[in-house]
């Protein structure tokens, strides 16, 4: 009886450890590198200032984000970061089952943000007016 109880505890512990594979492996946030040419431009993400280029920001994987890069005398650059399903979802399908998928879906670990890096080439206001 004791052996059966220990075996059951071991199995349940293993399932709990494996559940949420993507959350465990790469977390609920993603570091996104943001650079610009010229450097030193102001970076805002979702209307919140994050610093000047080059900068790395940690963003929640579960949400869509809008990155805006601005510098005086230059046309603003804006890009949306979108979610796509991470490859770690296969680990959940193989090992974690529905519990792992649910955990990763709730925490956002199921996703990755695209693009993973933002490299903006800022056009001066004069250059931008030539392309109109």
C-alpha positions in Angstrom: 0.0 0.0 0.0 2.8 2.4 0.9 4.6 1.6 -2.4 1.4 2.3 -4.3 1.0 5.7 -2.5 4.6 6.7 -3.2 4.2 5.7 -6.8 1.1 7.8 -7.2 2.8 10.8 -5.5 5.7 10.5 -7.9 3.5 10.3 -11.0 1.5 13.4 -9.8 4.7 15.3 -9.0 6.1 14.6 -12.5 2.9 15.7 -14.2 2.9 18.9 -12.1 6.5 19.6 -13.0 6.0 19.0 -16.7 2.7 21.0 -16.9 3.3 24.4 -18.3 6.4 23.4 -20.3 6.7 26.6 -22.3 6.1 28.7 -19.1 8.9 26.9 -17.4 11.3 26.8 -20.4 11.1 30.5 -21.6 8.9 32.3 -19.1 5.9 34.6 -19.5 7.9 37.6 -20.8 10.2 38.0 -23.7 13.2 40.4 -24.1 12.9 42.4 -27.3 15.9 44.3 -28.6 15.1 47.7 -30.1 17.6 49.7 -32.1 17.5 52.6 -34.6 19.7 54.4 -37.0 20.5 57.0 -35.9 20.7 55.7 -32.3 19.4 57.7 -29.3 15.8 57.7 -30.4 13.0 57.6 -27.7 11.3 54.3 -27.4 7.7 53.9 -26.2 5.9 50.6 -25.9 2.1 50.7 -25.5 2.4 54.5 -24.7 4.9 53.9 -21.9 8.5 55.3 -22.3 11.1 52.5 -22.2 14.3 54.4 -22.8 16.5 55.4 -25.8 17.9 53.1 -28.5 19.5 50.8 -28.3 17.5 49.2 -25.5 16.1 45.8 -24.6 12.6 45.6 -23.0 10.9 42.8 -21.3 7.3 42.4 -22.6 4.5 40.1 -21.7 4.2 37.3 -24.2 0.4 37.1 -23.7 -0.2 40.6 -25.1 0.1 42.5 -28.4 2.4 45.5 -28.2 2.9 48.7 -30.2 6.5 50.0 -30.4 7.0 53.6 -31.4 10.5 55.1 -32.0 10.8 58.9 -32.3 13.6 61.4 -32.7 13.3 65.1 -33.2 13.7 66.0 -36.9 12.8 62.4 -38.0 9.6 60.7 -39.1 8.3 58.4 -36.3 8.6 54.7 -36.8 5.9 52.3 -35.5 5.6 48.6 -35.4 3.2 46.1 -33.9 4.5 43.0 -32.1 2.1 40.1 -32.4 1.8 36.8 -30.8 2.4 33.5 -32.5 2.4 30.0 -31.0 5.8 28.9 -29.5 7.4 25.6 -30.5 7.2 24.7 -26.8 3.5 23.9 -27.4 4.7 20.5 -28.8 6.3 19.7 -25.4 2.9 20.3 -23.8 1.2 18.1 -26.3 3.7 15.3 -25.8 4.2 15.5 -22.0 1.9 18.0 -20.3 -1.4 17.4 -22.0 -4.3 19.6 -21.5 -3.1 20.8 -18.1 0.2 22.1 -19.6 -1.6 23.8 -22.5 -4.0 25.4 -20.1 -1.2 26.7 -17.8 0.8 28.1 -20.8 -2.3 29.7 -22.3 -3.2 31.4 -19.1 0.3 32.6 -18.3 1.2 33.5 -21.9 4.1 31.1 -22.0 2.5 29.5 -25.0 3.4 32.4 -27.2 6.3 34.2 -28.7 6.4 37.8 -29.9 7.2 38.6 -33.5 9.4 40.3 -34.5 11.8 39.4 -31.7 14.0 42.4 -32.6 13.1 45.8 -33.9 15.7 47.6 -36.1 14.3 51.0 -37.3 15.9 53.2 -39.9 14.6 56.7 -39.2 14.1 59.0 -42.2 14.7 62.7 -41.6 11.7 64.9 -42.2 13.4 66.1 -45.4 14.0 62.6 -46.7 10.4 61.6 -45.8 9.0 64.5 -47.8 11.0 63.3 -50.9 9.1 60.0 -50.8 5.6 61.4 -50.7 
